[in-house]
Amino acid sequence: MLVINDLTKMYSGNPANNSISFTVEKGEIFGLLGPNGSGKTTLISQIIGFLKPTKGHIEVSGTDVISAPDMARKLCSLQPQENISLNGLTPRQAIELTGRIRNGNKREIKEKTDELLKDLQLEEWADQQTEKLSGGIKRLVTFCMAIVVPGKLVILDEPTNDVDPIRRKLLWEQVRKVANSGATVLLITHNVLEAERSVDRLALIDNGKLVGVGTPASLKGAFNKKIRLELT
C-alpha cells in the first residue's frame, strides 16, 4: 500500500529526512516512532503531497504521489498533528461534512457519524459549537473526520494528544476497526507504550534517519542491551 524508497528532504543543507526506505502492507497498522523533531511530520507531509522531497520515491496504492500530489490527497485521509479550526461547526456537522467532501454516501456517512459519536462517547458534545469544546474532544473530532470515509491510507499524526485515558482506549479500538475494514493505517507518535500495544510493525526514526523497522517484539530484542531503565 505504501512504498518509500531513499526519501530525502533537505532544509538549508540539513536533512530533515535522510535516505528513508520502508514499505507498509494493506490492512496493516504501521507505527512511525520517534522523539519530537525527528522528522516524522516532514515525512508524512511528503506522503500527502504537501512537501516535495529533495530526492526519493513515494508510492501509495501503486501511484507515484510525488508526480501526482492531487492523487495523494484522494488516496489518503489525514488527522494532522495540530487541531484544525472547526469554528462555526458542531462535531456532527464537521464529521458529516468531511465525509461528503470525500464523496461518501449521504446515508452511510450519517450512520457512521452516529456510530463514531456513540463509540467514542462524544454524544454529549455532538451538537455543541466546537469552539466551546476542550482540546481533547476537538482531537477526537478530527480523528473521526479522518476515518468517517477513510482513504486507502489513513495517516494519524499523534492522534491521542490531549485525549483522556478512557477515550484513548476507545480510539485505539476504532483504529483496529479501520485496519480490519481493509484500510492501511500509518500512525505517527512519540508514545512508546501506545505504539507497542497498537501497531503490527513500526519504524524508529531519529534525527531524520531510520534506525530500525520490525515488530515491537523484534525491535525490543534488538535494542535490549541498549535500554536504560530509571526507577523513581
PyMOL commands that set and color helices and strands:
alter all, ss='L'
color gray80, all
select helices_A, chain A and resi 40-47+69-75+91-101+106-119+123-125+130-132+135-147+165-180+192-198+216-222+224-226
alter helices_A, ss='H'
color red, helices_A
select strands_A, chain A and resi 2-11+14-24+29-33+55-60+63-64+76-79+153-157+184-189+201-206+209-214
alter strands_A, ss='S'
color yellow, strands_A
deselect
rebuild
show_as cartoon
